[in-house]
Amino acid sequence: MLRLAIQAALPLRPVVRELLEPATGNVFAAYYAGILAPVVVGVLITAVRVLPVACTAFAVLHGRLRPPVRRG
């Protein structure tokens, strides 16, 4: 899923480079920011898709493993 999200975000690479190069004046910083931008977006998209499912699964597992409450 992470690889798919990174591949989908690859068109960001030239956009980030085009925006950062004139803003910073540093060609190398713009180049590496362009390389890292799809990776960061891919990680964030993957976290948004996976974390709610994982938290729900852990909550269900916690509820099933908890000992029953005795009242009285």
PDB file of N, H, CA, C and O in Angstrom:
ATOM      1  N   MET A   1       0.820  -1.188   0.000  1.00  0.00           N
ATOM      2  CA  MET A   1       0.000   0.000   0.000  1.00  0.00           C
ATOM      3  C   MET A   1       0.871   1.263   0.000  1.00  0.00           C
ATOM      4  O   MET A   1       0.562   2.244  -0.676  1.00  0.00           O
ATOM      5  N   LEU A   2       1.951   1.218   0.761  1.00  0.00           N
ATOM      6  H   LEU A   2       2.202   0.421   1.310  1.00  0.00           H
ATOM      7  CA  LEU A   2       2.864   2.364   0.796  1.00  0.00           C
ATOM      8  C   LEU A   2       3.465   2.613  -0.576  1.00  0.00           C
ATOM      9  O   LEU A   2       3.531   3.756  -1.029  1.00  0.00           O
ATOM     10  N   ARG A   3       3.894   1.569  -1.229  1.00  0.00           N
ATOM     11  H   ARG A   3       3.840   0.640  -0.860  1.00  0.00           H
ATOM     12  CA  ARG A   3       4.495   1.709  -2.560  1.00  0.00           C
ATOM     13  C   ARG A   3       3.499   2.285  -3.560  1.00  0.00           C
ATOM     14  O   ARG A   3       3.859   3.118  -4.392  1.00  0.00           O
ATOM     15  N   LEU A   4       2.250   1.843  -3.477  1.00  0.00           N
ATOM     16  H   LEU A   4       1.957   1.167  -2.801  1.00  0.00           H
ATOM     17  CA  LEU A   4       1.204   2.348  -4.363  1.00  0.00           C
ATOM     18  C   LEU A   4       0.939   3.832  -4.104  1.00  0.00           C
ATOM     19  O   LEU A   4       0.761   4.605  -5.045  1.00  0.00           O
ATOM     20  N   ALA A   5       0.913   4.223  -2.848  1.00  0.00           N
ATOM     21  H   ALA A   5       1.058   3.595  -2.084  1.00  0.00           H
ATOM     22  CA  ALA A   5       0.677   5.630  -2.511  1.00  0.00           C
ATOM     23  C   ALA A   5       1.841   6.503  -2.983  1.00  0.00           C
ATOM     24  O   ALA A   5       1.627   7.622  -3.449  1.00  0.00           O
ATOM     25  N   ILE A   6       3.051   6.004  -2.865  1.00  0.00           N
ATOM     26  H   ILE A   6       3.225   5.095  -2.486  1.00  0.00           H
ATOM     27  CA  ILE A   6       4.217   6.768  -3.335  1.00  0.00           C
ATOM     28  C   ILE A   6       4.174   6.912  -4.850  1.00  0.00           C
ATOM     29  O   ILE A   6       4.459   7.984  -5.383  1.00  0.00           O
ATOM     30  N   GLN A   7       3.819   5.836  -5.544  1.00  0.00           N
ATOM     31  H   GLN A   7       3.587   4.965  -5.111  1.00  0.00           H
ATOM     32  CA  GLN A   7       3.729   5.902  -7.001  1.00  0.00           C
ATOM     33  C   GLN A   7       2.660   6.895  -7.442  1.00  0.00           C
ATOM     34  O   GLN A   7       2.835   7.595  -8.439  1.00  0.00           O
ATOM     35  N   ALA A   8       1.555   6.959  -6.704  1.00  0.00           N
ATOM     36  H   ALA A   8       1.413   6.391  -5.894  1.00  0.00           H
ATOM     37  CA  ALA A   8       0.481   7.898  -7.047  1.00  0.00           C
ATOM     38  C   ALA A   8       0.905   9.344  -6.801  1.00  0.00           C
ATOM     39  O   ALA A   8       0.396  10.256  -7.453  1.00  0.00           O
ATOM     40  N   ALA A   9       1.831   9.562  -5.868  1.00  0.00           N
ATOM     41  H   ALA A   9       2.245   8.821  -5.339  1.00  0.00           H
ATOM     42  CA  ALA A   9       2.270  10.921  -5.533  1.00  0.00           C
ATOM     43  C   ALA A   9       3.489  11.373  -6.328  1.00  0.00           C
ATOM     44  O   ALA A   9       3.980  12.479  -6.106  1.00  0.00           O
ATOM     45  N   LEU A  10       3.984  10.563  -7.234  1.00  0.00           N
ATOM     46  H   LEU A  10       3.585   9.664  -7.415  1.00  0.00           H
ATOM     47  CA  LEU A  10       5.176  10.940  -8.001  1.00  0.00           C
ATOM     48  C   LEU A  10       5.020  12.219  -8.839  1.00  0.00           C
ATOM     49  O   LEU A  10       6.012  12.919  -9.038  1.00  0.00           O
ATOM     50  N   PRO A  11       3.836  12.550  -9.331  1.00  0.00           N
ATOM     51  CA  PRO A  11       3.724  13.823 -10.060  1.00  0.00           C
ATOM     52  C   PRO A  11       4.013  15.060  -9.214  1.00  0.00           C
ATOM     53  O   PRO A  11       4.161  16.152  -9.763  1.00  0.00           O
ATOM     54  N   LEU A  12       4.096  14.916  -7.895  1.00  0.00           N
ATOM     55  H   LEU A  12       3.975  14.029  -7.449  1.00  0.00           H
ATOM     56  CA  LEU A  12       4.456  16.052  -7.045  1.00  0.00           C
ATOM     57  C   LEU A  12       5.919  16.457  -7.193  1.00  0.00           C
ATOM     58  O   LEU A  12       6.282  17.595  -6.893  1.00  0.00           O
ATOM     59  N   ARG A  13       6.746  15.548  -7.646  1.00  0.00           N
ATOM     60  H   ARG A  13       6.451  14.624  -7.890  1.00  0.00           H
ATOM     61  CA  ARG A  13       8.183  15.784  -7.711  1.00  0.00           C
ATOM     62  C   ARG A  13       8.552  17.056  -8.476  1.00  0.00           C
ATOM     63  O   ARG A  13       9.223  17.922  -7.915  1.00  0.00           O
ATOM     64  N   PRO A  14       8.139  17.197  -9.729  1.00  0.00           N
ATOM     65  CA  PRO A  14       8.528  18.431 -10.442  1.00  0.00           C
ATOM     66  C   PRO A  14       7.839  19.681  -9.896  1.00  0.00           C
ATOM     67  O   PRO A  14       8.400  20.775  -9.955  1.00  0.00           O
ATOM     68  N   VAL A  15       6.633  19.521  -9.368  1.00  0.00           N
ATOM     69  H   VAL A  15       6.177  18.632  -9.321  1.00  0.00           H
ATOM     70  CA  VAL A  15       5.909  20.679  -8.825  1.00  0.00           C
ATOM     71  C   VAL A  15       6.651  21.258  -7.622  1.00  0.00           C
ATOM     72  O   VAL A  15       6.816  22.472  -7.511  1.00  0.00           O
ATOM     73  N   VAL A  16       7.093  20.383  -6.730  1.00  0.00           N
ATOM     74  H   VAL A  16       6.958  19.397  -6.821  1.00  0.00           H
ATOM     75  CA  VAL A  16       7.823  20.844  -5.542  1.00  0.00           C
ATOM     76  C   VAL A  16       9.141  21.490  -5.954  1.00  0.00           C
ATOM     77  O   VAL A  16       9.527  22.525  -5.411  1.00  0.00           O
ATOM     78  N   ARG A  17       9.828  20.878  -6.911  1.00  0.00           N
ATOM     79  H   ARG A  17       9.515  20.037  -7.352  1.00  0.00           H
ATOM     80  CA  ARG A  17      11.092  21.464  -7.384  1.00  0.00           C
ATOM     81  C   ARG A  17      10.882  22.845  -7.983  1.00  0.00           C
ATOM     82  O   ARG A  17      11.639  23.775  -7.706  1.00  0.00           O
ATOM     83  N   GLU A  18       9.844  22.968  -8.809  1.00  0.00           N
ATOM     84  H   GLU A  18       9.230  22.212  -9.034  1.00  0.00           H
ATOM     85  CA  GLU A  18       9.575  24.258  -9.461  1.00  0.00           C
ATOM     86  C   GLU A  18       9.231  25.346  -8.446  1.00  0.00           C
ATOM     87  O   GLU A  18       9.587  26.509  -8.636  1.00  0.00           O
ATOM     88  N   LEU A  19       8.540  24.970  -7.368  1.00  0.00           N
ATOM     89  H   LEU A  19       8.251  24.025  -7.213  1.00  0.00           H
ATOM     90  CA  LEU A  19       8.155  25.965  -6.366  1.00  0.00           C
ATOM     91  C   LEU A  19       9.301  26.344  -5.432  1.00  0.00           C
ATOM     92  O   LEU A  19       9.444  27.508  -5.056  1.00  0.00           O
ATOM     93  N   LEU A  20      10.111  25.363  -5.062  1.00  0.00           N
ATOM     94  H   LEU A  20       9.995  24.418  -5.367  1.00  0.00           H
ATOM     95  CA  LEU A  20      11.156  25.638  -4.061  1.00  0.00           C
ATOM     96  C   LEU A  20      12.423  26.253  -4.635  1.00  0.00           C
ATOM     97  O   LEU A  20      13.112  27.000  -3.940  1.00  0.00           O
ATOM     98  N   GLU A  21      12.740  25.958  -5.877  1.00  0.00           N
ATOM     99  H   GLU A  21      12.181  25.351  -6.441  1.00  0.00           H
ATOM    100  CA  GLU A  21      13.995  26.482  -6.422  1.00  0.00           C
ATOM    101  C   GLU A  21      14.031  28.006  -6.445  1.00  0.00           C
ATOM    102  O   GLU A  21      15.018  28.579  -5.983  1.00  0.00           O
ATOM    103  N   PRO A  22      13.013  28.694  -6.954  1.00  0.00           N
ATOM    104  CA  PRO A  22      13.082  30.159  -6.891  1.00  0.00           C
ATOM    105  C   PRO A  22      12.917  30.704  -5.470  1.00  0.00           C
ATOM    106  O   PRO A  22      13.456  31.762  -5.143  1.00  0.00           O
ATOM    107  N   ALA A  23      12.176  29.988  -4.635  1.00  0.00           N
ATOM    108  H   ALA A  23      11.739  29.129  -4.901  1.00  0.00           H
ATOM    109  CA  ALA A  23      11.924  30.483  -3.279  1.00  0.00           C
ATOM    110  C   ALA A  23      13.181  30.422  -2.415  1.00  0.00           C
ATOM    111  O   ALA A  23      13.461  31.348  -1.654  1.00  0.00           O
ATOM    112  N   THR A  24      13.936  29.333  -2.533  1.00  0.00           N
ATOM    113  H   THR A  24      13.708  28.581  -3.151  1.00  0.00           H
ATOM    114  CA  THR A  24      15.120  29.180  -1.696  1.00  0.00           C
ATOM    115  C   THR A  24      16.403  29.593  -2.394  1.00  0.00           C
ATOM    116  O   THR A  24      17.370  29.982  -1.740  1.00  0.00           O
ATOM    117  N   GLY A  25      16.419  29.511  -3.711  1.00  0.00           N
ATOM    118  H   GLY A  25      15.633  29.195  -4.243  1.00  0.00           H
ATOM    119  CA  GLY A  25      17.640  29.804  -4.453  1.00  0.00           C
ATOM    120  C   GLY A  25      18.641  28.675  -4.396  1.00  0.00           C
ATOM    121  O   GLY A  25      19.760  28.818  -4.889  1.00  0.00           O
ATOM    122  N   ASN A  26      18.264  27.558  -3.807  1.00  0.00           N
ATOM    123  H   ASN A  26      17.355  27.443  -3.406  1.00  0.00           H
ATOM    124  CA  ASN A  26      19.158  26.420  -3.651  1.00  0.00           C
ATOM    125  C   ASN A  26      18.636  25.273  -4.521  1.00  0.00           C
ATOM    126  O   ASN A  26      17.589  24.690  -4.238  1.00  0.00           O
ATOM    127  N   VAL A  27      19.379  24.963  -5.577  1.00  0.00           N
ATOM    128  H   VAL A  27      20.229  25.437  -5.807  1.00  0.00           H
ATOM    129  CA  VAL A  27      18.956  23.926  -6.518  1.00  0.00           C
ATOM    130  C   VAL A  27      18.961  22.559  -5.844  1.00  0.00           C
ATOM    131  O   VAL A  27      18.058  21.757  -6.082  1.00  0.00           O
ATOM    132  N   PHE A  28      19.945  22.280  -5.018  1.00  0.00           N
ATOM    133  H   PHE A  28      20.679  22.932  -4.825  1.00  0.00           H
ATOM    134  CA  PHE A  28      20.066  20.972  -4.387  1.00  0.00           C
ATOM    135  C   PHE A  28      18.954  20.727  -3.368  1.00  0.00           C
ATOM    136  O   PHE A  28      18.413  19.624  -3.289  1.00  0.00           O
ATOM    137  N   ALA A  29      18.616  21.746  -2.596  1.00  0.00           N
ATOM    138  H   ALA A  29      19.055  22.642  -2.660  1.00  0.00           H
ATOM    139  CA  ALA A  29      17.522  21.602  -1.628  1.00  0.00           C
ATOM    140  C   ALA A  29      16.205  21.353  -2.351  1.00  0.00           C
ATOM    141  O   ALA A  29      15.406  20.523  -1.917  1.00  0.00           O
ATOM    142  N   ALA A  30      15.974  22.060  -3.445  1.00  0.00           N
ATOM    143  H   ALA A  30      16.623  22.734  -3.798  1.00  0.00           H
ATOM    144  CA  ALA A  30      14.744  21.864  -4.215  1.00  0.00           C
ATOM    145  C   ALA A  30      14.711  20.465  -4.821  1.00  0.00           C
ATOM    146  O   ALA A  30      13.657  19.831  -4.863  1.00  0.00           O
ATOM    147  N   TYR A  31      15.848  19.987  -5.286  1.00  0.00           N
ATOM    148  H   TYR A  31      16.704  20.502  -5.252  1.00  0.00           H
ATOM    149  CA  TYR A  31      15.931  18.645  -5.879  1.00  0.00           C
ATOM    150  C   TYR A  31      15.595  17.567  -4.848  1.00  0.00           C
ATOM    151  O   TYR A  31      14.784  16.679  -5.114  1.00  0.00           O
ATOM    152  N   TYR A  32      16.214  17.648  -3.686  1.00  0.00           N
ATOM    153  H   TYR A  32      16.872  18.369  -3.471  1.00  0.00           H
ATOM    154  CA  TYR A  32      15.978  16.623  -2.664  1.00  0.00           C
ATOM    155  C   TYR A  32      14.591  16.751  -2.029  1.00  0.00           C
ATOM    156  O   TYR A  32      14.001  15.746  -1.633  1.00  0.00           O
ATOM    157  N   ALA A  33      14.076  17.954  -1.932  1.00  0.00           N
ATOM    158  H   ALA A  33      14.556  18.770  -2.254  1.00  0.00           H
ATOM    159  CA  ALA A  33      12.698  18.111  -1.454  1.00  0.00           C
ATOM    160  C   ALA A  33      11.730  17.497  -2.455  1.00  0.00           C
ATOM    161  O   ALA A  33      10.721  16.907  -2.066  1.00  0.00           O
ATOM    162  N   GLY A  34      12.030  17.632  -3.731  1.00  0.00           N
ATOM    163  H   GLY A  34      12.849  18.111  -4.047  1.00  0.00           H
ATOM    164  CA  GLY A  34      11.204  17.002  -4.763  1.00  0.00           C
ATOM    165  C   GLY A  34      11.250  15.494  -4.683  1.00  0.00           C
ATOM    166  O   GLY A  34      10.245  14.833  -4.945  1.00  0.00           O
ATOM    167  N   ILE A  35      12.394  14.933  -4.325  1.00  0.00           N
ATOM    168  H   ILE A  35      13.210  15.471  -4.112  1.00  0.00           H
ATOM    169  CA  ILE A  35      12.510  13.482  -4.178  1.00  0.00           C
ATOM    170  C   ILE A  35      11.750  13.010  -2.942  1.00  0.00           C
ATOM    171  O   ILE A  35      11.094  11.968  -2.979  1.00  0.00           O
ATOM    172  N   LEU A  36      11.831  13.762  -1.854  1.00  0.00           N
ATOM    173  H   LEU A  36      12.363  14.608  -1.824  1.00  0.00           H
ATOM    174  CA  LEU A  36      11.207  13.332  -0.603  1.00  0.00           C
ATOM    175  C   LEU A  36       9.712  13.617  -0.523  1.00  0.00           C
ATOM    176  O   LEU A  36       9.015  12.971   0.258  1.00  0.00           O
ATOM    177  N   ALA A  37       9.209  14.545  -1.290  1.00  0.00           N
ATOM    178  H   ALA A  37       9.776  15.070  -1.925  1.00  0.00           H
ATOM    179  CA  ALA A  37       7.787  14.912  -1.203  1.00  0.00           C
ATOM    180  C   ALA A  37       6.851  13.727  -1.471  1.00  0.00           C
ATOM    181  O   ALA A  37       5.918  13.527  -0.693  1.00  0.00           O
ATOM    182  N   PRO A  38       7.049  12.927  -2.533  1.00  0.00           N
ATOM    183  CA  PRO A  38       6.153  11.780  -2.728  1.00  0.00           C
ATOM    184  C   PRO A  38       6.246  10.747  -1.610  1.00  0.00           C
ATOM    185  O   PRO A  38       5.254  10.095  -1.285  1.00  0.00           O
ATOM    186  N   VAL A  39       7.426  10.593  -1.022  1.00  0.00           N
ATOM    187  H   VAL A  39       8.232  11.122  -1.287  1.00  0.00           H
ATOM    188  CA  VAL A  39       7.581   9.631   0.073  1.00  0.00           C
ATOM    189  C   VAL A  39       6.799  10.096   1.299  1.00  0.00           C
ATOM    190  O   VAL A  39       6.115   9.298   1.940  1.00  0.00           O
ATOM    191  N   VAL A  40       6.898  11.366   1.622  1.00  0.00           N
ATOM    192  H   VAL A  40       7.454  12.014   1.101  1.00  0.00           H
ATOM    193  CA  VAL A  40       6.175  11.910   2.774  1.00  0.00           C
ATOM    194  C   VAL A  40       4.670  11.802   2.555  1.00  0.00           C
ATOM    195  O   VAL A  40       3.938  11.401   3.459  1.00  0.00           O
ATOM    196  N   VAL A  41       4.214  12.154   1.374  1.00  0.00           N
ATOM    197  H   VAL A  41       4.810  12.480   0.639  1.00  0.00           H
ATOM    198  CA  VAL A  41       2.784  12.061   1.069  1.00  0.00           C
ATOM    199  C   VAL A  41       2.329  10.604   1.112  1.00  0.00           C
ATOM    200  O   VAL A  41       1.245  10.306   1.615  1.00  0.00           O
ATOM    201  N   GLY A  42       3.149   9.699   0.590  1.00  0.00           N
ATOM    202  H   GLY A  42       4.029   9.940   0.181  1.00  0.00           H
ATOM    203  CA  GLY A  42       2.805   8.271   0.622  1.00  0.00           C
ATOM    204  C   GLY A  42       2.693   7.729   2.033  1.00  0.00           C
ATOM    205  O   GLY A  42       1.777   6.962   2.332  1.00  0.00           O
ATOM    206  N   VAL A  43       3.611   8.115   2.902  1.00  0.00           N
ATOM    207  H   VAL A  43       4.355   8.738   2.659  1.00  0.00           H
ATOM    208  CA  VAL A  43       3.561   7.665   4.294  1.00  0.00           C
ATOM    209  C   VAL A  43       2.319   8.213   4.995  1.00  0.00           C
ATOM    210  O   VAL A  43       1.660   7.486   5.738  1.00  0.00           O
ATOM    211  N   LEU A  44       1.996   9.478   4.767  1.00  0.00           N
ATOM    212  H   LEU A  44       2.532  10.068   4.163  1.00  0.00           H
ATOM    213  CA  LEU A  44       0.814  10.068   5.394  1.00  0.00           C
ATOM    214  C   LEU A  44      -0.475   9.419   4.899  1.00  0.00           C
ATOM    215  O   LEU A  44      -1.376   9.147   5.693  1.00  0.00           O
ATOM    216  N   ILE A  45      -0.568   9.171   3.607  1.00  0.00           N
ATOM    217  H   ILE A  45       0.164   9.391   2.962  1.00  0.00           H
ATOM    218  CA  ILE A  45      -1.769   8.523   3.059  1.00  0.00           C
ATOM    219  C   ILE A  45      -1.903   7.111   3.610  1.00  0.00           C
ATOM    220  O   ILE A  45      -3.002   6.686   3.968  1.00  0.00           O
ATOM    221  N   THR A  46      -0.798   6.382   3.682  1.00  0.00           N
ATOM    222  H   THR A  46       0.095   6.726   3.392  1.00  0.00           H
ATOM    223  CA  THR A  46      -0.838   5.021   4.221  1.00  0.00           C
ATOM    224  C   THR A  46      -1.252   5.036   5.688  1.00  0.00           C
ATOM    225  O   THR A  46      -2.036   4.189   6.116  1.00  0.00           O
ATOM    226  N   ALA A  47      -0.740   5.982   6.461  1.00  0.00           N
ATOM    227  H   ALA A  47      -0.103   6.671   6.114  1.00  0.00           H
ATOM    228  CA  ALA A  47      -1.119   6.073   7.878  1.00  0.00           C
ATOM    229  C   ALA A  47      -2.599   6.376   8.033  1.00  0.00           C
ATOM    230  O   ALA A  47      -3.261   5.817   8.907  1.00  0.00           O
ATOM    231  N   VAL A  48      -3.119   7.252   7.194  1.00  0.00           N
ATOM    232  H   VAL A  48      -2.581   7.705   6.483  1.00  0.00           H
ATOM    233  CA  VAL A  48      -4.536   7.596   7.270  1.00  0.00           C
ATOM    234  C   VAL A  48      -5.407   6.381   6.945  1.00  0.00           C
ATOM    235  O   VAL A  48      -6.487   6.225   7.515  1.00  0.00           O
ATOM    236  N   ARG A  49      -4.953   5.533   6.046  1.00  0.00           N
ATOM    237  H   ARG A  49      -4.075   5.660   5.583  1.00  0.00           H
ATOM    238  CA  ARG A  49      -5.739   4.364   5.659  1.00  0.00           C
ATOM    239  C   ARG A  49      -5.589   3.191   6.632  1.00  0.00           C
ATOM    240  O   ARG A  49      -6.538   2.431   6.825  1.00  0.00           O
ATOM    241  N   VAL A  50      -4.421   3.034   7.243  1.00  0.00           N
ATOM    242  H   VAL A  50      -3.650   3.651   7.086  1.00  0.00           H
ATOM    243  CA  VAL A  50      -4.139   1.838   8.043  1.00  0.00           C
ATOM    244  C   VAL A  50      -4.417   2.048   9.533  1.00  0.00           C
ATOM    245  O   VAL A  50      -4.925   1.136  10.186  1.00  0.00           O
ATOM    246  N   LEU A  51      -4.106   3.201  10.082  1.00  0.00           N
ATOM    247  H   LEU A  51      -3.694   3.941   9.552  1.00  0.00           H
ATOM    248  CA  LEU A  51      -4.226   3.409  11.525  1.00  0.00           C
ATOM    249  C   LEU A  51      -5.639   3.252  12.081  1.00  0.00           C
ATOM    250  O   LEU A  51      -5.784   2.652  13.145  1.00  0.00           O
ATOM    251  N   PRO A  52      -6.684   3.752  11.431  1.00  0.00           N
ATOM    252  CA  PRO A  52      -8.024   3.525  12.003  1.00  0.00           C
ATOM    253  C   PRO A  52      -8.388   2.040  12.083  1.00  0.00           C
ATOM    254  O   PRO A  52      -8.995   1.602  13.061  1.00  0.00           O
ATOM    255  N   VAL A  53      -8.025   1.280  11.077  1.00  0.00           N
ATOM    256  H   VAL A  53      -7.532   1.636  10.283  1.00  0.00           H
ATOM    257  CA  VAL A  53      -8.311  -0.160  11.086  1.00  0.00           C
ATOM    258  C   VAL A  53      -7.511  -0.850  12.185  1.00  0.00           C
ATOM    259  O   VAL A  53      -8.038  -1.711  12.889  1.00  0.00           O
ATOM    260  N   ALA A  54      -6.249  -0.481  12.336  1.00  0.00           N
ATOM    261  H   ALA A  54      -5.820   0.219  11.764  1.00  0.00           H
ATOM    262  CA  ALA A  54      -5.412  -1.097  13.365  1.00  0.00           C
ATOM    263  C   ALA A  54      -5.917  -0.737  14.768  1.00  0.00           C
ATOM    264  O   ALA A  54      -5.954  -1.597  15.648  1.00  0.00           O
ATOM    265  N   CYS A  55      -6.300   0.511  14.980  1.00  0.00           N
ATOM    266  H   CYS A  55      -6.270   1.210  14.265  1.00  0.00           H
ATOM    267  CA  CYS A  55      -6.813   0.913  16.298  1.00  0.00           C
ATOM    268  C   CYS A  55      -8.121   0.194  16.626  1.00  0.00           C
ATOM    269  O   CYS A  55      -8.333  -0.214  17.768  1.00  0.00           O
ATOM    270  N   THR A  56      -8.990   0.037  15.643  1.00  0.00           N
ATOM    271  H   THR A  56      -8.817   0.369  14.715  1.00  0.00           H
ATOM    272  CA  THR A  56     -10.237  -0.683  15.859  1.00  0.00           C
ATOM    273  C   THR A  56      -9.964  -2.141  16.193  1.00  0.00           C
ATOM    274  O   THR A  56     -10.596  -2.706  17.086  1.00  0.00           O
ATOM    275  N   ALA A  57      -9.024  -2.754  15.479  1.00  0.00           N
ATOM    276  H   ALA A  57      -8.511  -2.295  14.754  1.00  0.00           H
ATOM    277  CA  ALA A  57      -8.693  -4.153  15.749  1.00  0.00           C
ATOM    278  C   ALA A  57      -8.119  -4.316  17.155  1.00  0.00           C
ATOM    279  O   ALA A  57      -8.458  -5.275  17.848  1.00  0.00           O
ATOM    280  N   PHE A  58      -7.266  -3.406  17.581  1.00  0.00           N
ATOM    281  H   PHE A  58      -6.990  -2.627  17.017  1.00  0.00           H
ATOM    282  CA  PHE A  58      -6.712  -3.494  18.930  1.00  0.00           C
ATOM    283  C   PHE A  58      -7.779  -3.257  19.996  1.00  0.00           C
ATOM    284  O   PHE A  58      -7.733  -3.880  21.057  1.00  0.00           O
ATOM    285  N   ALA A  59      -8.737  -2.371  19.735  1.00  0.00           N
ATOM    286  H   ALA A  59      -8.775  -1.865  18.874  1.00  0.00           H
ATOM    287  CA  ALA A  59      -9.814  -2.135  20.695  1.00  0.00           C
ATOM    288  C   ALA A  59     -10.697  -3.374  20.841  1.00  0.00           C
ATOM    289  O   ALA A  59     -11.090  -3.728  21.952  1.00  0.00           O
ATOM    290  N   VAL A  60     -11.005  -4.025  19.738  1.00  0.00           N
ATOM    291  H   VAL A  60     -10.686  -3.737  18.835  1.00  0.00           H
ATOM    292  CA  VAL A  60     -11.806  -5.253  19.793  1.00  0.00           C
ATOM    293  C   VAL A  60     -11.043  -6.345  20.517  1.00  0.00           C
ATOM    294  O   VAL A  60     -11.611  -7.050  21.351  1.00  0.00           O
ATOM    295  N   LEU A  61      -9.772  -6.491  20.209  1.00  0.00           N
ATOM    296  H   LEU A  61      -9.311  -5.918  19.532  1.00  0.00           H
ATOM    297  CA  LEU A  61      -8.946  -7.498  20.873  1.00  0.00           C
ATOM    298  C   LEU A  61      -8.846  -7.229  22.368  1.00  0.00           C
ATOM    299  O   LEU A  61      -8.903  -8.160  23.170  1.00  0.00           O
ATOM    300  N   HIS A  62      -8.698  -5.963  22.748  1.00  0.00           N
ATOM    301  H   HIS A  62      -8.652  -5.207  22.096  1.00  0.00           H
ATOM    302  CA  HIS A  62      -8.629  -5.606  24.159  1.00  0.00           C
ATOM    303  C   HIS A  62      -9.935  -5.946  24.874  1.00  0.00           C
ATOM    304  O   HIS A  62      -9.921  -6.438  26.002  1.00  0.00           O
ATOM    305  N   GLY A  63     -11.051  -5.686  24.220  1.00  0.00           N
ATOM    306  H   GLY A  63     -11.063  -5.286  23.303  1.00  0.00           H
ATOM    307  CA  GLY A  63     -12.351  -5.998  24.805  1.00  0.00           C
ATOM    308  C   GLY A  63     -12.565  -7.491  24.985  1.00  0.00           C
ATOM    309  O   GLY A  63     -13.218  -7.910  25.941  1.00  0.00           O
ATOM    310  N   ARG A  64     -12.033  -8.288  24.096  1.00  0.00           N
ATOM    311  H   ARG A  64     -11.503  -7.947  23.320  1.00  0.00           H
ATOM    312  CA  ARG A  64     -12.197  -9.733  24.206  1.00  0.00           C
ATOM    313  C   ARG A  64     -11.247 -10.357  25.217  1.00  0.00           C
ATOM    314  O   ARG A  64     -11.573 -11.380  25.818  1.00  0.00           O
ATOM    315  N   LEU A  65     -10.089  -9.763  25.412  1.00  0.00           N
ATOM    316  H   LEU A  65      -9.824  -8.932  24.923  1.00  0.00           H
ATOM    317  CA  LEU A  65      -9.104 -10.338  26.330  1.00  0.00           C
ATOM    318  C   LEU A  65      -9.277  -9.862  27.768  1.00  0.00           C
ATOM    319  O   LEU A  65      -8.681 -10.440  28.678  1.00  0.00           O
ATOM    320  N   ARG A  66     -10.067  -8.838  27.992  1.00  0.00           N
ATOM    321  H   ARG A  66     -10.551  -8.369  27.253  1.00  0.00           H
ATOM    322  CA  ARG A  66     -10.266  -8.297  29.328  1.00  0.00           C
ATOM    323  C   ARG A  66     -11.109  -9.281  30.148  1.00  0.00           C
ATOM    324  O   ARG A  66     -12.096  -9.823  29.652  1.00  0.00           O
ATOM    325  N   PRO A  67     -10.713  -9.505  31.397  1.00  0.00           N
ATOM    326  CA  PRO A  67     -11.513 -10.435  32.229  1.00  0.00           C
ATOM    327  C   PRO A  67     -12.884  -9.819  32.529  1.00  0.00           C
ATOM    328  O   PRO A  67     -13.013  -8.597  32.604  1.00  0.00           O
ATOM    329  N   PRO A  68     -13.897 -10.660  32.700  1.00  0.00           N
ATOM    330  CA  PRO A  68     -15.227 -10.128  32.984  1.00  0.00           C
ATOM    331  C   PRO A  68     -15.265  -9.408  34.338  1.00  0.00           C
ATOM    332  O   PRO A  68     -14.573  -9.796  35.279  1.00  0.00           O
ATOM    333  N   VAL A  69     -16.067  -8.380  34.417  1.00  0.00           N
ATOM    334  H   VAL A  69     -16.629  -8.064  33.652  1.00  0.00           H
ATOM    335  CA  VAL A  69     -16.189  -7.580  35.626  1.00  0.00           C
ATOM    336  C   VAL A  69     -17.223  -8.245  36.535  1.00  0.00           C
ATOM    337  O   VAL A  69     -18.344  -8.528  36.114  1.00  0.00           O
ATOM    338  N   ARG A  70     -16.826  -8.492  37.801  1.00  0.00           N
ATOM    339  H   ARG A  70     -15.915  -8.262  38.143  1.00  0.00           H
ATOM    340  CA  ARG A  70     -17.757  -9.082  38.770  1.00  0.00           C
ATOM    341  C   ARG A  70     -18.331  -7.977  39.619  1.00  0.00           C
ATOM    342  O   ARG A  70     -17.602  -7.160  40.181  1.00  0.00           O
ATOM    343  N   ARG A  71     -19.636  -7.959  39.706  1.00  0.00           N
ATOM    344  H   ARG A  71     -20.228  -8.623  39.250  1.00  0.00           H
ATOM    345  CA  ARG A  71     -20.312  -6.929  40.516  1.00  0.00           C
ATOM    346  C   ARG A  71     -21.029  -7.599  41.665  1.00  0.00           C
ATOM    347  O   ARG A  71     -21.535  -8.716  41.556  1.00  0.00           O
ATOM    348  N   GLY A  72     -21.054  -6.895  42.743  1.00  0.00           N
ATOM    349  H   GLY A  72     -20.643  -5.987  42.832  1.00  0.00           H
ATOM    350  CA  GLY A  72     -21.851  -7.398  43.845  1.00  0.00           C
ATOM    351  C   GLY A  72     -21.095  -7.849  44.973  1.00  0.00           C
ATOM    352  O   GLY A  72     -21.672  -8.296  45.964  1.00  0.00           O
TER     353      GLY A  72
END
